[in-house]
Amino acid sequence: MGPTLNTATAEPQIEIFDDREAVTQAIAKKLLTVITETLDEQDLAHVSLTGGGAGIATLKAVADTLSEDSANGVEWSRVHFWWGDERLLPRDETDRNETQARQALLDTLVGEHGLPEENIHAMPTSEDAAHPAAGAEMYAQELEAYAPEGGIEGPNGSLNMPEMDIMLLGVGPDGHINSLFPGKESLSVTGQSTTGESDAPPQLGPPMRVTLTFDAVHTAKRVWTAVAGQDKADAAAKAFVDSPDISEVPAANARGTHQTVWHLDRAAAEQLPQT
Ligand SMILES: O=C(O)[C@H](O)[C@@H](O)[C@H](O)[C@H](O)COP(=O)(O)O
């Protein structure tokens, strides 16, 4: 059976901003607020990061916000960062989401705000794993090390991973999220937190990827997309039709357990059905 829409999760809300900068600034501000609130209620906050232009610009916006407000109250030693997907490339390769996230924000958090290096849970490099399936298995083990006893409830049985308090996602022009691409078998993988992709579309960069599965996405408390640019308008519109085709537009299945918010700029929202 092909992938189906997980209707047990939170219906998406839509927020529209003037441009990409406004999208990323709004998410950055909210991210800091939600992390602070989460740490008031629990020991650790888990955040899943994404790559792509909007995802990395969001991290840069967080860094900019922190530099303007050095008295921000986040206790970074209690925050853990994970990734939704990664390219299986050598360490420090500029195409890796990890490299870009470190440059945009994480290096600053480690150097100036007390984020321990061990709280950064990068996906494996090509030095760590010879192929995507091996990388996926390695990352599943890393997630498992931070799972509560008994795992967390997923749509197809429990998953051994921490509950992500926030999962950031970009959306590709083809409607992909993480490295869950249209028409690929990875969309139908259930009962596990990660999977490998050996054949990402060539126009989207290196083919070998590790990605969280839909089941893993659907355990996140809050799923927030950052979507900017006219090239996303078609994918965004297809995600918001009645009964979207998940195999065609994986982003339609980007949903969290408590909250799903699409943050779009005007260009990306251009073709959304009027509500
Ligand atoms: O590894 C990646 O590239 C991302 O995780 C990917 O899912 C990205 O978020 C989208 O492709 C959107 O990217 P843009 O924001 O650049 O369009």
The ligand as a Gaussian input file, in Angstrom:
#p B3LYP/6-31G(d) Opt

LIG

0 1
 O       18.348000      18.347000       3.188000
 C       17.598000      19.116000       2.659000
 O       17.817000      19.690000       1.601000
 C       16.348000      19.453000       3.370000
 O       16.149000      18.827000       4.522000
 C       15.192000      19.518000       2.409000
 O       14.072000      18.786000       2.789000
 C       14.868000      20.987000       2.253000
 O       14.348000      21.472000       3.432000
 C       13.950000      21.273000       1.100000
 O       14.580000      20.842000      -0.051000
 C       13.607000      22.722000       0.962000
 O       14.741000      23.464000       0.734000
 P       14.692000      25.006000       0.397000
 O       14.253000      25.722000       1.600000
 O       16.107000      25.331000      -0.024000
 O       13.783000      25.135000      -0.740000

